[in-house]
C-alpha cells in the first residue's frame, strides 16, 4: 500500500490547516474578550493540532514506527480534549 504514506501527509496537512484556523479564531476571540475560558479553548485546539503535526513528523521524517506516532498523537489529543473540557467547565462556573 504505497498510497498510505502520501495519504497520511495530505490528511495531516488538512488537520494542521484547520487546527491553525481554529486556533487563530480562538486567539482573536480571546484578545477581544480577555476570557480565560476562550484562551484555554484555543490552547486545547493548539495541543490537538500539534499532536497531529508531531505524529506526522515523527512517522514521515524521523522514521518512528506508526504505532509510536499513533500513541504520540493520541496522548496529545487526550491532553487537548482535557484542556477544552476544562475551558468549558470554566465558562459554566
C-alpha positions, 0 to 999 in steps of 0.5 A: 500500500504505497498510497498510505504514506502520501495519504497520511501527509495530505490528511495531516496537512488538512488537520494542521490547516484547520487546527491553525484556523481554529486556533487563530479564531480562538486567539482573536476571540480571546484578545477581544474578550480577555476570557480565560475560558476562550484562551484555554479553548484555543490552547486545547485546539493548539495541543490537538493540532500539534499532536497531529503535526508531531505524529506526522513528523515523527512517522514521515521524517524521523522514521518512528514506527506508526504505532509510536506516532499513533500513541504520540498523537493520541496522548496529545489529543487526550491532553487537548480534549482535557484542556477544552473540557476544562475551558468549558467547565470554566465558562459554566462556573 
